[in-house]
Amino acid sequence: MKIKSLILFFFLGLSSVVKAQDPIFTQYFMVPETLNPGFTGFMETTTAGILHRTQWPDLNFRVDTDYAFINSWFDEANSGVGISILNHREKFTDYNFTTANINYAYRVQLNDNWFFRPAIQIGFGNKSYGFQNIILEDQINIGQGIINPTSVDPLLLNNKINFFDFSAGMLFNNEEAWFGASLKHINKPNISYAGEGNLPLEMFFSANAGYEFLLGDYIDITYFPYETKMLLTTNFMSQGEYSRWDFGTGLVFKRFFFGVSAATNPGKKAMNSHFLTSINAFGGLQYEHFKFGYSYDFNTSKIGKTGGVYELSVIYQFDLEPRCFGCPNYY
């Protein structure tokens, strides 16, 4: 029974992992499609990119996440359409999550300056664990000293599950600012590995906003070019019992940018949890059609030596000057 209890404890631990947060990127402002499908076709041109994230490389709990996307604008339909793929991998558990999504956003002009972009996202997901490496109680034959290859244990789980996913978002923007919100996993797909189990994937809520302006319009910038801009950005996320609030600022020059943001834990579910979880430095450059970004998260909690979190992003914009007049071009 001791072995059975250990196995049960392990599976309960897996359940808590399953109900954890969706992957969250520090560079959400570089690739906002990761949070809100309302950004699909936002530049009203064709844009493609990849974003890689590695979390805690010095621990056994290393997590790698990749996001790739391409979206385009169809002026005759006043719509943006895109495709995205997300892959999330954990080293310790062999947990692997992959989802492919189709995004659609429609643009509504509210007045001379503001636009409203409602959007939907439809996806197909796959999750898997390395359950084939687990030995259950009835597989152990002590008398013969062998391990049986099969089991009738009711805890025997599927290695993989597939599910459909549905999300929606909305976005308001003008040439200088945006604010929006999204809700993922609206249909709460069943992600239980047990054949008769029912474990709904928690809905993921995100609210984000940003404001970019010429710095010289507010202060004397003797030592900076006049076209220097400042970006203020914030993003709140909540999923189940977990929540996170990021906010940051950056300076944007003609060819490069740099800044800092902070990740906080406003919920503080545990007594020893920290409000400020990391300080994140980011920077990058733009060269012709390409934008390159890099960020590093400095851990501020007492979790120990983790190696931090770093992200790399590469974005390609097919048209240097979008076809529309006054399209926002944040970063």
C-alpha positions as CSV (number, residue, x, y, z in Angstrom):
1,M,0.0,0.0,0.0
2,K,3.0,2.3,0.5
3,I,3.8,2.1,-3.2
4,K,0.1,2.8,-4.0
5,S,0.1,5.8,-1.8
6,L,3.3,7.2,-3.4
7,I,1.8,6.7,-6.8
8,L,-1.4,8.4,-5.8
9,F,0.5,11.3,-4.3
10,F,2.4,11.6,-7.6
11,F,-0.7,11.7,-9.6
12,L,-2.2,14.3,-7.3
13,G,0.9,16.4,-7.9
14,L,0.4,16.0,-11.6
15,S,-3.1,17.3,-11.2
16,S,-1.8,20.5,-9.6
17,V,0.6,20.9,-12.5
18,V,-2.2,20.5,-15.0
19,K,-4.2,23.2,-13.3
20,A,-1.3,25.7,-13.3
21,Q,-1.0,28.8,-15.4
22,D,-0.7,28.9,-19.2
23,P,2.7,29.9,-20.3
24,I,3.3,33.6,-19.9
25,F,5.9,35.6,-21.8
26,T,7.9,38.5,-20.5
27,Q,7.9,40.0,-24.0
28,Y,4.1,39.9,-24.3
29,F,4.4,43.5,-25.8
30,M,6.6,42.2,-28.6
31,V,4.2,39.4,-29.6
32,P,0.8,40.4,-28.1
33,E,-0.9,37.6,-30.0
34,T,0.3,35.3,-27.2
35,L,-2.3,36.9,-24.9
36,N,-5.1,38.4,-27.1
37,P,-6.3,37.3,-30.6
38,G,-7.5,40.9,-31.0
39,F,-3.9,41.8,-32.1
40,T,-4.3,39.5,-35.2
41,G,-3.5,41.6,-38.2
42,F,-2.9,44.6,-35.9
43,M,-0.3,46.2,-38.2
44,E,-2.6,45.7,-41.2
45,T,0.2,43.9,-43.1
46,T,1.7,40.4,-43.0
47,T,3.8,39.7,-39.9
48,A,5.6,36.5,-38.8
49,G,7.7,35.6,-35.8
50,I,9.0,33.2,-33.2
51,L,9.4,33.6,-29.5
52,H,11.5,31.2,-27.3
53,R,11.4,31.1,-23.4
54,T,13.6,29.1,-21.1
55,Q,12.7,29.1,-17.4
56,W,14.9,28.0,-14.5
57,P,17.6,26.3,-16.5
58,D,19.7,25.6,-13.4
59,L,17.0,23.4,-11.8
60,N,15.5,20.0,-12.6
61,F,12.3,21.9,-13.2
62,R,13.5,23.5,-16.4
63,V,10.6,24.7,-18.7
64,D,11.0,25.6,-22.4
65,T,8.3,27.3,-24.3
66,D,8.1,28.2,-28.0
67,Y,5.6,30.3,-29.9
68,A,5.4,30.8,-33.6
69,F,2.9,32.8,-35.6
70,I,2.0,34.4,-38.9
71,N,-0.9,36.7,-39.5
72,S,-2.0,39.0,-42.4
73,W,-4.5,41.7,-43.1
74,F,-7.3,41.5,-45.7
75,D,-8.4,45.0,-46.4
76,E,-11.4,43.9,-48.5
77,A,-12.8,42.0,-45.5
78,N,-11.6,44.6,-43.0
79,S,-10.2,41.6,-41.1
80,G,-7.0,40.0,-39.8
81,V,-6.4,36.2,-40.0
82,G,-3.6,34.3,-38.4
83,I,-2.1,31.0,-37.4
84,S,-0.2,30.3,-34.2
85,I,1.5,27.3,-32.6
86,L,2.5,27.0,-29.0
87,N,4.7,24.3,-27.5
88,H,5.5,24.0,-23.8
89,R,7.9,21.4,-22.3
90,E,8.9,20.5,-18.7
91,K,12.1,18.6,-18.2
92,F,11.3,16.8,-14.9
93,T,7.9,15.4,-15.7
94,D,8.3,15.0,-19.5
95,Y,5.1,17.1,-19.7
96,N,4.5,18.4,-23.2
97,F,1.7,20.7,-24.3
98,T,1.1,21.7,-27.9
99,T,-1.7,23.7,-29.4
100,A,-2.4,25.0,-32.9
101,N,-4.8,28.0,-33.3
102,I,-6.6,29.9,-36.0
103,N,-7.2,33.5,-35.1
104,Y,-9.7,36.0,-36.6
105,A,-10.1,39.7,-35.8
106,Y,-12.5,42.3,-37.2
107,R,-11.8,46.0,-37.2
108,V,-14.6,48.5,-36.4
109,Q,-13.8,52.2,-36.7
110,L,-15.4,54.1,-33.8
111,N,-14.3,57.6,-34.7
112,D,-11.4,59.4,-36.4
113,N,-8.9,58.1,-33.9
114,W,-10.2,54.9,-32.2
115,F,-10.7,51.4,-33.4
116,F,-12.4,48.4,-31.9
117,R,-11.2,44.8,-32.8
118,P,-13.3,41.9,-31.6
119,A,-11.6,38.5,-32.2
120,I,-12.0,34.8,-31.8
121,Q,-9.5,31.9,-31.6
122,I,-10.2,28.2,-32.3
123,G,-7.5,25.7,-31.5
124,F,-6.7,22.0,-31.2
125,G,-4.4,20.9,-28.4
126,N,-2.4,17.9,-27.2
127,K,-1.0,17.1,-23.8
128,S,1.2,14.2,-22.8
129,Y,3.2,12.9,-19.9
130,G,5.8,10.1,-19.7
131,F,3.5,7.7,-17.9
132,Q,5.2,4.8,-19.6
133,N,8.0,5.1,-17.1
134,I,5.8,4.6,-14.1
135,I,5.5,1.2,-12.4
136,L,2.2,0.5,-10.7
137,E,1.6,-1.8,-7.8
138,D,0.2,-4.9,-9.6
139,Q,3.2,-4.9,-12.0
140,I,5.6,-5.8,-9.3
141,N,6.0,-9.6,-8.9
142,I,8.2,-10.0,-5.8
143,G,8.0,-13.8,-5.9
144,Q,9.5,-14.1,-9.3
145,G,11.5,-10.9,-9.1
146,I,10.1,-9.4,-12.3
147,I,8.1,-6.4,-13.5
148,N,4.9,-7.3,-15.4
149,P,4.5,-5.3,-18.6
150,T,0.7,-4.7,-18.1
151,S,-1.5,-3.5,-15.3
152,V,-5.2,-3.5,-14.5
153,D,-4.8,-0.7,-11.9
154,P,-7.6,1.9,-12.3
155,L,-4.9,4.6,-11.9
156,L,-3.4,3.6,-15.2
157,L,-3.7,6.7,-17.3
158,N,-3.5,7.7,-21.0
159,N,-0.1,9.0,-22.1
160,K,-1.8,11.6,-24.4
161,I,-5.0,13.5,-24.6
162,N,-6.4,15.7,-27.4
163,F,-8.9,18.5,-27.0
164,F,-10.5,21.4,-28.9
165,D,-10.2,24.9,-27.5
166,F,-12.1,28.2,-27.9
167,S,-11.0,31.7,-26.9
168,A,-12.1,35.3,-27.6
169,G,-10.7,38.7,-27.1
170,M,-11.3,42.4,-27.8
171,L,-9.0,45.4,-28.4
172,F,-9.4,49.2,-28.5
173,N,-6.6,51.2,-30.0
174,N,-5.5,54.4,-31.6
175,E,-2.0,55.5,-32.9
176,E,-0.6,55.9,-29.4
177,A,-2.4,53.6,-27.0
178,W,-4.3,50.3,-26.7
179,F,-6.2,48.4,-24.1
180,G,-8.0,45.1,-24.4
181,A,-9.0,41.8,-22.7
182,S,-9.2,38.2,-23.6
183,L,-10.6,35.0,-22.2
184,K,-9.1,31.6,-23.2
185,H,-10.4,28.1,-22.7
186,I,-14.0,29.3,-22.7
187,N,-15.3,25.8,-23.4
188,K,-13.2,24.4,-20.4
189,P,-11.9,21.4,-22.3
190,N,-11.5,18.1,-20.3
191,I,-7.8,17.5,-19.9
192,S,-8.0,14.5,-17.5
193,Y,-5.6,11.7,-18.3
194,A,-8.0,9.2,-16.7
195,G,-10.4,7.5,-19.1
196,E,-13.5,8.4,-17.0
197,G,-12.0,11.5,-15.4
198,N,-13.3,15.1,-15.8
199,L,-10.7,17.8,-15.2
200,P,-11.7,21.0,-17.0
201,L,-8.9,23.4,-18.1
202,E,-9.3,26.6,-16.1
203,M,-10.2,29.7,-18.1
204,F,-7.4,32.2,-18.6
205,F,-8.3,35.9,-18.3
206,S,-6.0,38.6,-19.4
207,A,-6.3,42.4,-19.4
208,N,-3.6,44.5,-21.0
209,A,-2.9,48.1,-21.9
210,G,-0.1,50.3,-23.3
211,Y,0.7,53.9,-24.2
212,E,3.6,55.0,-26.4
213,F,4.4,58.7,-26.8
214,L,7.2,61.1,-27.8
215,L,9.3,61.8,-24.8
216,G,10.2,65.2,-26.0
217,D,6.6,66.3,-25.7
218,Y,6.8,66.1,-21.9
219,I,10.4,66.6,-20.8
220,D,13.6,68.2,-22.1
221,I,15.6,65.4,-23.9
222,T,18.8,67.2,-24.7
223,Y,20.8,64.0,-24.7
224,F,18.3,61.9,-26.8
225,P,17.1,62.3,-30.4
226,Y,13.8,64.1,-30.7
227,E,12.0,61.0,-32.1
228,T,12.8,59.1,-28.9
229,K,9.6,57.4,-27.6
230,M,8.6,55.9,-24.2
231,L,6.3,52.9,-23.8
232,L,4.3,52.2,-20.7
233,T,2.7,48.8,-20.6
234,T,0.8,46.6,-18.1
235,N,-0.8,43.2,-18.2
236,F,-2.9,41.4,-15.6
237,M,-3.5,37.6,-15.9
238,S,-5.7,35.3,-13.8
239,Q,-6.2,31.5,-14.1
240,G,-7.9,29.5,-11.4
241,E,-6.4,30.4,-8.1
242,Y,-3.3,32.0,-9.7
243,S,-2.8,35.6,-10.7
244,R,0.0,37.7,-12.1
245,W,0.4,41.4,-12.8
246,D,3.2,42.8,-14.9
247,F,4.0,46.4,-15.6
248,G,7.0,48.1,-17.2
249,T,8.5,50.9,-19.3
250,G,11.0,51.2,-22.1
251,L,12.7,53.8,-24.3
252,V,12.3,53.3,-28.0
253,F,14.9,54.8,-30.4
254,K,15.0,54.6,-34.2
255,R,16.9,51.3,-34.3
256,F,16.9,49.9,-30.8
257,F,15.0,49.8,-27.5
258,F,15.6,48.8,-23.9
259,G,13.6,48.9,-20.7
260,V,12.6,47.1,-17.5
261,S,9.4,45.5,-16.2
262,A,8.3,43.8,-13.0
263,A,6.3,40.6,-12.4
264,T,4.1,40.6,-9.3
265,N,1.9,38.1,-7.5
266,P,-1.1,40.1,-6.2
267,G,-2.9,37.0,-5.0
268,K,-0.2,35.7,-2.6
269,K,-1.9,32.4,-1.9
270,A,0.8,31.1,0.4
271,M,2.1,32.8,3.6
272,N,5.7,32.8,2.4
273,S,4.9,34.0,-1.2
274,H,6.3,37.2,-2.5
275,F,4.4,40.1,-4.1
276,L,7.4,41.0,-6.3
277,T,8.6,37.8,-8.1
278,S,11.0,39.1,-10.6
279,I,12.6,42.2,-12.2
280,N,12.9,41.8,-16.0
281,A,15.4,43.6,-18.2
282,F,14.6,43.7,-21.9
283,G,16.1,45.2,-25.1
284,G,16.4,44.7,-28.8
285,L,16.9,46.2,-32.2
286,Q,15.2,46.7,-35.5
287,Y,17.1,46.1,-38.8
288,E,15.1,46.6,-42.0
289,H,12.2,44.1,-41.9
290,F,13.4,42.3,-38.7
291,K,12.9,43.0,-35.0
292,F,15.0,41.2,-32.5
293,G,14.3,41.1,-28.8
294,Y,15.9,39.6,-25.7
295,S,14.8,39.6,-22.0
296,Y,16.1,38.2,-18.8
297,D,14.1,37.8,-15.6
298,F,16.0,38.2,-12.3
299,N,14.3,36.1,-9.6
300,T,13.5,38.1,-6.4
301,S,11.9,35.2,-4.4
302,K,13.7,32.7,-2.1
303,I,13.3,29.8,-4.5
304,G,17.0,29.5,-4.8
305,K,19.5,29.6,-7.7
306,T,17.3,29.0,-10.7
307,G,19.3,30.5,-13.6
308,G,16.5,33.0,-14.1
309,V,14.3,33.2,-17.2
310,Y,15.4,34.4,-20.6
311,E,13.5,34.9,-23.9
312,L,14.5,35.4,-27.5
313,S,12.2,36.8,-30.1
314,V,12.5,37.4,-33.9
315,I,9.8,39.2,-35.8
316,Y,9.6,39.8,-39.6
317,Q,7.3,42.5,-40.9
318,F,6.8,42.1,-44.7
319,D,6.0,45.8,-45.3
320,L,8.2,48.4,-43.6
321,E,5.4,50.9,-44.1
322,P,2.0,49.4,-43.5
323,R,-0.6,49.9,-46.2
324,C,-2.9,51.8,-43.9
325,F,-2.6,55.4,-42.8
326,G,-1.8,55.8,-39.1
327,C,-1.4,52.1,-38.2
328,P,0.1,51.7,-34.7
329,N,3.6,50.4,-34.8
330,Y,4.4,49.9,-31.1
331,Y,8.0,48.6,-30.9
